[in-house]
Amino acid sequence: MTEAATIPSALDRYEVVIGLEVHAQLLTRSKMFCPCPADYTSAAPNENTCPVCLGLPGVLPVINQQAVEYTVRTALALHCDIPPFTKFDRKNYFYPDLPKGYQISQYDLPLSINGHLEFPVGGETVRCGITRVHLEEDTGTMHHAGDVLQSAMSSLIDLNRCGVPLMEIVGEPDLRAPEAAREYLVRLRQILTYIGVNDGNLEQGSFRCDANISLRPRGAQELGVKVEVKNMNSFRAVQRALESEIERQTSVLDAGGTLVQETRGWVEAHGRTISQRSKEQAHDYRYFPEPDLPPLRLDAAFVERVRATLPELPEARAHRFQEQYGLTAYDAAVLTDTREEADTYEALVGAGVPAKLAANWQSGDVAALANEHRMPLQHSGLGVEGLASLLRLVDSGAINGPTAKELLAELYVAGGNPEALVRDRGLAQVSDTAELTALVDAAIAANPAAAADFRAGKQQALGQLMRSVKEATGGKADMPLVNRLLRDRLSEQ
């Protein structure tokens, strides 16, 4: 039986319970507890390190204030409560990429608690609780020969990432399907990039997810045995890994077997999870308060200062776009997908481009060129101001749509002044009624069969006549006007 067929069958008998733990690196210049650069991707291995992040004896950490503010900003965007008192803790475990033998994290008194995230799935609104958003330091990275730990003969350790500010967002086990888990991550990533705290890069691991999944019989209240799934570096991988786990756990339960609490890794190439280790409990980490860092007291004034830095969030902005600019829900969602797209749209409208015209071009031809050249409009040669100039020419009737599309493709990377090109190349739209009427008459005379077919009721025959006029003007004719003139002329004869 295929996986696609197995999962619906399994859901008839079992309820899926999913909770996600998301780790997001914060966009600070320096690390969490030392002044080393937080950019670990462009440096040579172990270059951005110091005695603090290497865990050498006698050093003391210092809290990165920007990281605290970014974590509180995230918590507020997720409707969390901000307790007035918080502290850091030591999470003790031994692994080669953790030079101190412990990670500075937070345990019983995190920076925030009790939030939620709402999002649509299949036409219904899903509400997932947020247990906490807390702050910690990242570990180093291990590079395995052959890229797979289980078969590697050797591993190399790079500690450039060690100590990078890492925010953990712990979701409640409120998700009931892999597609809901995927959408949760999509929406969470959108919020983090909107508020400017994370770059959302799953492939490089600056936004990554661990998924806890269990099955329980339909109608049961007690949770099943939880399995943690790691090593998923795309939204698709998260959904596929959860679907694979549903299939695996169903097979074990149906066969009368017993599931064990463990950590499993997703192997993309094989489309399945593999066991990595037994799952740790909190007491295994021997948490205790970090003795080298003072507790933090976050007063109401500080929280409100951070709240004031929040931009308009994507859901609220999409609703405003519908009301203010008359956009459909779909168009508003597309244009607010990223903060940059939304800012670009409002800049076009602010530059005098009609709202609907701007929406159509930005989400259509401009988006296609951005994908083709892998270059967003704001970084292109044309830029937002150039596009606004081009679309104002379309709106005024100075040029027609086909001419505008040709200019857009030409100028997107190279840049240039659309108005000057239209003037210098003689690209202005032919909209003179008398001139077009003469061309319409010539087209009818030159294509008598097409004219007869149209009069006989064959609407598609009008296309040949319109092409004739378009060619006669070098593609510069006002085609809606040509269409009307042709219909008027053909109805007279």
MARLUMBA-192800 format. One record per residue: x, y, z of N, C-alpha, C in turn. Coordinates in steps of 0.1 Angstrom, whole numbers, plus 2048, in hexadecimal, padded with zeros to 3 digits. Atoms other than C-alpha are relative to their C-alpha. Layout:
BEGIN
XYZXYZXYZ/...
This chain:
BEGIN
8087F480080080080080980C800/7F77F580180E8227F77FE80980D/8017F77F581583D8117F38097FF/80B7F78027FA8548027F37F9804/80C8077FC7E08388078007FC80F/7FF8047F27ED82E82A7FC80B809/8027F57F77EA85083A7F1802803/80F7FE7FD7C48568357FA7F4808/80580C7F87BE83284180480180E/7FB7FF7F27D38388607F880A807/8077F57F97C18588687F27FC804/80D8047FC7A084586A8017F980E/7FF8087F37AE83188880880880A/7F77F97F77C88498977FF80F7FE/7FF7F28017CA86D89F80F804801/7F27FC8017EB87E89680180C809/7FD7F47F77FA8968B080E8057FD/7F37FA8058168AD8A480280D808/7FB7F47FA8298C78B780E8047FA/7F47FC8068458DB8A7809809809/7F67F87FA8658EA8B58088077F5/7F97F980B87490589F80B808806/7F47F97FC8979128A380380B7F5/7FE7F580A89D93489280C808805/7F47F77FC8BF9468927FC80E7FE/8037F28008BC96A89980A8097F8/7F87F88098C998588180880B808/7F87F77F98E199589980E8007FA/7F37FF8059049A089080A7F7807/7F78087F891598E8AD7F97F5806/80580C7FA91196E8BF7F880380D/8097FE7F48FB9688DE80780580C/7F97FD7F491596B8F980E8057FE/7F37FB8039349798E88008097F4/8007F780B93E9938CE8047FA7F2/7FC80680D94797A8B27F58027F6/80A7FE80A93597F8917F77F4800/80A80B80091496B88F8007FA7F2/80080680E91A9658698097F57FF/7F780C8009279428688017FA7F2/80080780D92193A84380B8057F7/7F67FB80A93B95083280F800806/7F28007FA95994B84A8067F27FF/7F980C8019739308497FC7F880D/8048077F496C91386180880480D/7FB7FC7F397191D88680780D800/7FA7F380097B94087C7F980A809/8087F67F895F95388E7FE7FA80E/8018067F39679458B1809808809/7F87F97F59759528D28007F780C/8008097F497C9448F57F27FE806/80D8027FA95894A8FF7F87F57F8/8088098079479378E38077F27FE/7F980D80096291C8E48007FA80E/8028067F295A91790980D7FE807/7F48027F897D91C9167FF80480E/8027FD7F298291E93B80280F804/7FE7F37FA97F93F94E7F980B7F8/8077F58079699529347F2802805/80D7FD7FC94896393B7F78047F4/8097FC80A92A9679247FA80D803/8087F37FE91898891E7F47FF7F7/80C8028088F49899127FF80A7F5/8027F880C8ED9978EF7F2806801/80C7F97FE8D29B18F57F78007F4/80880180C8C79B18D17F97F37FE/80680D8018C098C8D27F47FF80A/80B8007F68AA9918F17F48087FA/80B7F78068969AD8DF7FA7F87F4/80680880B8929978C07F77F5805/80880B7FB88597A8D47F3805806/80C7FA7FB86C9918E67F78047F5/8087FC80C86199F8C57F97F57FA/80780C80585A97C8B87F57FC809/80A8047F78479738D77F48097FF/80C7F78018319928D47F97FD7F3/80780380D82A98A8AF7F87F3801/80780D7FE81F9678BB7F680180C/80A7FE7F58089768D68047FA80D/7FC8067F481D9698F280080A80C/7FE7F87F481E97691680F801803/7F27FE7FD83F985921801801810/7FE8007F184797C94680A80B803/7F67F57FC85999895980D7FB804/7F48067FC8749809648047F47F8/7FB80B80888996895080F7FD803/7F28047FD8AB9569538047F67F6/7FA80A8088C39419408047F3808/7FD80D7F98CB91C94880A7F97F8/7F68098078E69039407F97F37FD/80580D8058DA8E592B80C7F77FE/7F48078008F48CB9317FF7F37F7/7FE80C8088FD8B191680D8007F9/7F380180691C8A59047FE7FC7F1/80080380E91F8A78DF80C8087FA/7F37FA80593E8B08C97FE80F7FC/8027F280592E8D18BC7FC80980B/8037F87F49288DE8E080C800809/7F38017F994A8E78ED80080280F/8017FE7F293F8F29107FB7F4808/80680C7F992D8D19177F2804805/80E7FC7FC90D8E591D7FC80C7F6/8067F68088F78FD90A7F980A809/8087F67F88EB91E9197F38027F9/80D8008058C691D9147F680680A/8097FD7F58A69239287F77F4802/80880C7FC89190A93B7F3804806/80D7FE7F98769139557FB80E7FF/8047F28008769399518048067F2/7FC7FB80E87794192B7FC80E7FE/8037F280387496391B7F18027FD/80E7FE80385095D9117F87F2801/80880C7FF8339449157F28037FA/80E80080380F93D90A7FC8097F4/8047F980C80D9498E67F77F77F7/80780980A7FB93C8C78028067F2/7FF7FD80E7FB93C8A17F47FA7F9/80C8058087DC93A88B8038017F1/7FE80080F7DC9318667F67F67FA/80A8098077C592184C8067F47FB/7FC80D8077C88FD8417F37FA7FB/80C8078067AE8EE8297F4808802/80C7F87FE79690B82E7FC80280E/8027FF7F179790885480B807807/7F67F97F97A991D86D8067F680B/7F98087F67C390A88280680980A/7FA7F87F67CE9188A380A7F7808/7F68087F97EF90B8B180680880B/7FA7F97F47FA9158D480F8007FF/7F17FF7FE81E9218DA8037FF80E/7FD8027F282B9148FA80980A805/7F67F67FB84992B8FC8088047F4/7F57FC80986293F8E880C804809/7F57FD7F788493E8F980D8027F8/7F37FD8068A89478F180B7F7805/7F58097FD8C79328F080C8037F6/7F57FF80A8E892E8DE8017F47F7/80080B80A8ED9198BF80D7F8803/7F48097FF9068FC8BD8098027F4/7F880080C9228F78A47FA7F77F6/80580980A91E8E288580A7F57FE/7F880B80392B8C087C7FF7FC7F1/80080480E9358B68598057F27FF/7FD80E8019348918538067FC7F3/7FB80580C9498808397F57F77FA/80B80780692E8738217F3806803/80C7F87FD91588C8307F67F8808/80A8077F89038718448087FA80C/7F98047F490D86B8688017F1802/80080E7FD90484686980A7F97F8/7F680780891C83D84D80D8077FF/7F47F880193785885280C7F9807/7F48067FA95A84C85980880B808/7FA7F57F996486F8667F780C800/8087F47FF95589087080980C804/7F97F47FD9618B48717F7809808/8087F87F89558CE88A80480F7FD/7FF7F28029508F38827F980880B/8067FA7F59499098A07FC80F7FD/8047F380394192988D7F2803804/80E7FE7FD91C9248937FE7FF80F/8018027F292291C8B87FE80E807/8027F47F99139388CD7F780A7F8/8097F78088FD9488B17F2800808/80C7FF7F98DD9558C17F57F77F9/80A80A8058C293A8BD7F3802808/80D7FF7F989D93F8C57F97F37FD/80880D8018889208CC7F1804802/80F7FE8008629228C57FA7F2802/80680D7FD8519048D67F18017FE/80E80180382F8FC8C87F97F6809/80880A7F98138EA8DB7FD7F47F6/80480C8088098C78CE7F28027FA/80D7FC8057EB8D78BC7FE7FD7F2/80180380F7F28CC8987FC7F27FE/80680E8027DF8AE88A8037FA7F2/7FD80580D7ED8AA86780D8067FB/7F37FB80680E8AD8547FE80D7F9/8027F48077FF8C883E7FE80C809/8017F67F67F68DC85D80E804805/7F27FD7FB81A8D98698078097F6/7F97F980B8278E58487FB80F800/8067F380180F90384780480980D/7FC7F97F381890C86C80E8067FD/7F27FC80383D90E86180180B7F6/8007F580A8359238427FC80D806/8057F47FA82293C85780A80580A/7F77FC7F683B93D87380D8067F9/7F57FB80785894285B7FC80E7FA/8047F380684495E84A80180B80B/8007F67F584097086B80E804804/7F37FD7FC86496D8758088087F6/7FA7F880A87097B8547FA80E800/8077F380185699785580580980B/7FB7F87F58629A387780F802801/7F27FE8018869A186D8097F980A/7F78077F68949888868077F47FB/7FA80D80589C96A8707FF8017F1/8007FF80F8A496584B7F87F47FA/80980A80588E9468488067F57F7/7FA80A8098A89308378017F2805/80080E7FB8A090C83C80C7F87FB/7F68088068BB8FE82580D802808/7F47FD7F98D790F8397FE7FD80F/8038047F28C690685A7FE80C80A/8037F47F88C092A8677F2800805/80E8027FB89B92086A7FE7F17FE/80180F8018978FB8737F67FB80A/80B8057F987E8E58828027F1805/80180E7FB87B8C68987F17FD802/80E8037FF8598B48977FE7F580A/80480B7F784A8A08B37F37FA7FC/80C8068058308878A77FC7F4808/80580D7FA81B86C8B77F27FD7FB/80D8058047FC8588AF7F87FB80D/8088067F67DF84F8C67F37FC7FA/80D8058067BF83C8C07F680B800/80A7F68017A28518B57F780080D/8087FE7F478F85F8D38087FF80D/7F78017F47AC8588EC80480E804/7FB7F37FB7B787590280F800804/7F28017FC7D986890D8098007F3/7F77FF80C7F58718F58087F37FE/7F880B8038088568E380F802803/7F27FF7FE82D84F8E480680A7F5/7FB7F580883F86E8D680E7FC7F9/7F380180785A86C8BB80480D7FB/7FA7F48058708898B28077FE7F3/7FA80180D87988E88E80980C7FD/7F67F58038988A28838057FF7F2/7F980080D8AD8AB8647F68037F5/8097FC80B8918BB84F80380E7FC/7FB7F380489D8D883B7F78077F5/8097F980987E8E28277F27FD805/80D8027FC8598E582C7FB7F37FA/80480C8068548C88148057F4808/7FA80A7F986C8B38287F97FD80D/8078017F48598BA8487F37F87FE/80C8078038388AF8398027F17FC/7FD80E8048478908298057F780C/7FB8077F48598868497F57FC809/80C8027F883988985D7F77F57FA/80880A8068268758448077F2801/7F980D7FE84185A8457FF7FA80E/8018047F284085986B7F27FB803/80D8057FE81A85586A7FF7F27FB/80080E80681E8378538087F6808/7F88097F883A8288687F97FD80D/8068027F382882D8897F37F87FF/80D80780380782087B8047F17FE/7FC80E80381980086F8047F980D/7FC8067F48287FA8917F47FD809/80B8027F78087FF8A47F67F67FB/80980A8067F37EB88C8057F1801/7F980D7FE80C7CE8908007FC80F/8008037F18077CF8B680E804806/7F37FC7FA82A7DE8BB7FF80C809/8007F47F78357F98D380A80A7FB/7F77F480484381B8CA80980480B/7F87FB7F58608298DD80380F7FE/7FD7F280186884D8E580E8017FB/7F38008068858558CF80180C7F7/7FE7F680A89586E8B88047F97F3/7FD80680D89586589380480B7F6/7FC7F680A8A58768757FA7FD7F3/80680280D89587C85480B7FF7F5/7F680280B8A986E8367F88037F3/8077FB80C89D8818188017F67F4/7FD80880C8AD86A7FE7F87F3801/80780D7FF89B84B80C7F1802804/80E7FD7FD87A85D8157FB7F980D/8058067F387984F83980980580B/7F87FC7F588585585C8087F4805/7F880A7FA8A084286E80380380F/7FE7FD7F18A683E89480E805802/7F37FA7FD8C28538A28047FE80E/7FD8037F28C08508C87F3800808/80B8007F78A884C8E57FD80F803/8047F27FD89586D8ED80380380E/7FD7FC7F28A388090B7F4806807/8097F97F888E88D92780680C806/7FA7F37FB8928AF93780A7FD80B/7F78027F58A38A095680E7FB7FB/7F38048068BE89193F80980B7FE/7F87F58038CA8B393880680880C/7FC7FA7F38CF8BD95D80080F7FF/8017F18018C38E095880380680E/7FF7F77F48CE8FA97280380E7FB/7FE7F28048D092097280E8037FC/7F37FC8058ED92E95E80680A80A/7FA7F87F690493C97980880C7FC/7F87F48059179549637F880B7F9/8097F58058F99689577F580480A/80A7FC7F78E297D96B7F27FE7FA/80E8008058BC9799697FC80D7F9/8057F48078A99919537F2804805/80D7FB7FD88C9A795D7FC8097F5/8057F980C8789B39407F3808804/80B7F87FB8629D094B7F78037F5/80A7FE80A8439DB93980480B7F6/7FB7F68098549F992A8097FA7F5/7F880780986E9E391A7F87F87F5/8088088088549CC90C7F88097F6/8077F78098409E98FD8098077F6/7F77FA80A85F9F88ED8037F57F5/7FE80B80A8659D68DC7F37FF7F7/80C8018088409D48D27FF80B7F5/8007F58098449F68C18087FD7F4/7F780380B85E9E78AA7F97F67F6/80780A8088459CD89C7FA8077F3/8077FB80C83B9D48787F27FA7FF/80D8068028189CD86B8027F17FB/7FE80E8038169A786A7F97FC7F3/80680480D80D9948497F17FF800/80E8028007EA98A8527F880D801/8077F37FF7E09AD85D8028087F3/7FD7F880D7F19BC83E7F87FB7F5/80880580B7DF9A58277F1804801/80E7FB7FE7BD9AE8367FF80F7FC/8007F28047C69D38328018027F1/7FF7FF80E7D09CE80E7F37FE7F9/80D8028067AE9C08077F780C802/8097F57FD79C9DC81880480E7F9/7FB7F38057B29F980D8028017F1/7FD7FF80E7BB9EF7EA7F67F77F7/80A80780779D9D97E18057F37F9/7FB80C8057B29BA7DB7F97F3804/80680D7FC7A59967DC8097FA80B/7F98077F57B09807F980D7FA7FB/7F48078067C796D7E280B80A7FC/7F67F68047D898C7D380780680D/7FB7FA7F47DC99A7F680A7F7807/7F780A7FA7EC97A80380D7FF7F8/7F48008098049797E580980C803/7F87F47FF80F99D7E980580380E/7FB7FE7F281499A80F8087F4804/7F980C7FD82797980D80D803807/7F47FB7F984798B8177FE80F802/8017F27FD84C9AD8268058087F4/7FA7F880B8619B88087F58017F5/80B7FF80A8449AF7F07F680A803/80A7F77FC82B9C280480580E800/7FA7F38018429E08078018057F2/7FF7FD80E8489DF7E27F28047FA/80E7FD8058229DF7DB7FC80D804/8057F37FB81B9FC7F180880B7FA/7F87F6806838A0F7E27FB8037F2/8067FE80D829A0A7BF7F3808801/80C7F87FF807A167CA80380E804/7FC7F37FC817A337DC8068087F5/7FA7F980B828A3C7BC7F68037F5/80A7FD809807A407AA7FB7F57F7/80580B808801A1E79B7F37FB806/80D8057FB7DDA1279E8027F3807/7FE80C7F77D99F77B97FF7F37F8/80280C8077CC9DC7A280A7FD7F6/7F680180A7E49E378680E7FC806/7F38047FA8029E179E7FF7F2805/80180D7FB7F59C17AD8017F67F5/80080980C7F09B078B80F7FF7FB/7F38018058139B977F80A7FA80A/7F68047F68269B379F7FF7F1802/80180F7FD8179907A58007F87F3/80080780C81898778080E8017F9/7F37FF80883499376880C803808/7F57FC7F884A9A27828057F4808/7FC80B7F88499837988077F57F7/7FA80A80985196D77A80F8047FD/7F27FC8028709827728097FF80C/7F88027F487B9827968047F2802/7FD80E7FF87A95C79680A7FC7F5/7F780380B88B95A77480F805803/7F37FA7FE8A897177E8057FE80F/7FD8027F28A79677A380580D806/7FC7F27FB8A798C7AB7F2807803/80D7F97FD88A99E7BD80080E7FA/8027F480787D9BE7AE80980B806/7F97F67F988D9D47C980F8007FE/7F18018038B09C77BF8038007F1/7FE80180E8AA9C779A80580E7FA/7FC7F38068B79E17817F480A7FF/80C7F78028939EE77C7FC80680D/8047FB7F388B9F17A17F1804801/80E7FC7FE86A9FC7B07FD80D7F9/8037F480786CA1F7A27FF7FF7F1/80180280E873A1377F7F37F97FC/80D8078028559FB7817F5809801/80B7F67FE83FA1778E7FF8097F3/7FF7F780C84AA2D7707FA7F87F4/80580980B842A107587F17FF801/80E8037FE820A097677F780D7FE/8077F3802816A2E7677FE8027F1/8027FF80E81CA2D7417F57F77FB/80B809804805A0F73E7F2806805/80D7FB7FB7EAA207547FB80C7F8/8047F48087EBA407407FC7FD7F2/80280380E7E8A2E71F80B8047F7/7F57FC809809A3A7138067F47F9/7FB80C806814A1670C7F67F5803/80980B7FD8009F67098077F5808/7FB80A7F88049D671C80C7F87FA/7F580880681A9C270480D8087FF/7F47F78008329E070080680080E/7FB7FF7F28349E37268077F3804/7FA80C7FC83C9BE72A80E7FE7F9/7F38018078589C071080A809807/7F77F77F98679DE7228037FB80E/7FE8067F38639CD74480B7F57FF/7F680A8018779AF73880E8057FC/7F37FA8048929C572880680780C/7FA7F77F68969DC7468027FA80E/8008067F38929C476380E7FF806/7F28027FB8B79BC76680880C7FC/7F77F58068C79D77507FD80E806/8047F37FB8B39F475E7FE80A7F4/8027F680A8AAA1474B7F4808803/80B7F77FE890A307497F57FC7F6/80B80480986FA2273B7FB80C7F7/8067F4807862A457328098047F4/7F77FC80B881A4E71E8017F67F5/7FF80A80A882A2D70C7F38017F7/80D7FF80885DA3170180180C7F7/7FE7F4809865A546F480A7FE7F5/7F580180A886A4C6E37FD7F57F5/80380B809879A2B6D37F38027F9/80D7FF806857A386C97F77F5803/80880B7FC845A1E6DD7F2804805/80D7FB7FB827A336E67F57F97FA/80C808804806A216E37F88087F5/8097FA80B7F1A296C37F27FF805/80E8007FA7D0A346D27F780A7F8/8087F78087C4A4D6B77F57F87F9/80C8088067A1A416AD8008017F1/8017FF80E7A3A4E68A80B7F87F9/7F58088067C5A3E6837FD7F1801/80480E7FE7B9A1D6927F47FB7F7/80C803808798A1E67F8057FD7F2/7FB80380E7ABA2065E8087F37FF/7F980C8007C1A036687F67F4802/80A80A7FF7A29EF6727FA7FD7F3/80680280E7929F565080A7F97F7/7F78078087B29EA6408017F1803/80080E7FC7B39CA6547F47F87FB/80C80780578F9C164B8017FE7F1/7FF80280E7969C762780B7F67FC/7F580A8037B69B26287FD7F2804/80480D7FB7A599563A7F17FE7FF/80F80180278299162B7FB7F3806/80580C7FA77F96D6367FE80080F/8017FE7F278697565A7F4809804/80B7F87FD76D9916597F37F97FE/80D80780275297B64A7FE7F580B/80280A7F57599606647FB80780D/8047F97F47559796807F18047FF/80E7FC8017349866727F77F3800/80880D7FF7299616707FF7FA80E/8018047F272E95E69580D7FA806/7F38067FB75295169880880B807/7FA7F67F975F9676B38108007FF/7F28018007829596B18068067F3/7FB7FA80C78596868E80580E802/7FC7F27FD78A98A69E80F801802/7F18007FC7AD9806A98088037F4/7F87FD80C7BA98068580080E7FC/8017F28047AD9A267F80880980A/7F97F87F67BB9B06A080F7FF7FE/7F28018027DD9A16988058087F4/7FC7F880C7DD9B267680280F804/7FE7F27FC7D89D468780C802809/7F58007F77F19CC6A280D8017F8/7F380080880C9C468880280D7F8/7FF7F38088049E467480580B809/7FB7F67F780C9F869380D7FC808/7F48047F982B9E569D7FD7FC80F/8038057F28199D76BC7FC80B809/8027F57F78119FA6C97F1804801/80E7FC8007EB9FB6C37FA7FE80D/8088027F47D3A006DF7F67F57FD/80880C8057C49DD6DB7F2800806/80E7FF7FC7A59E26F17F88097F6/8077F780979C9FF6DA7FF7FA7F2/80180780D7A49EB6BB7F57F6800/80B80A7FF78D9CF6C77F28077FF/80E7F98007709E86CC7FE8057F2/8027FA80D7769F96AA7FD7F57F6/80380B8097779D76987F27FB801/80D8047FE7579CC6A87F680A7FA/8097F68057469ED69F8007FF7F1/7FF80080F7529EB67B7F97F47FA/80680C8057489C76767F17FF802/80E8007FD7269CD6847F98097F6/8067F68097209E966B7FD7FA7F2/80180580D7259D464C7F97F37FE/
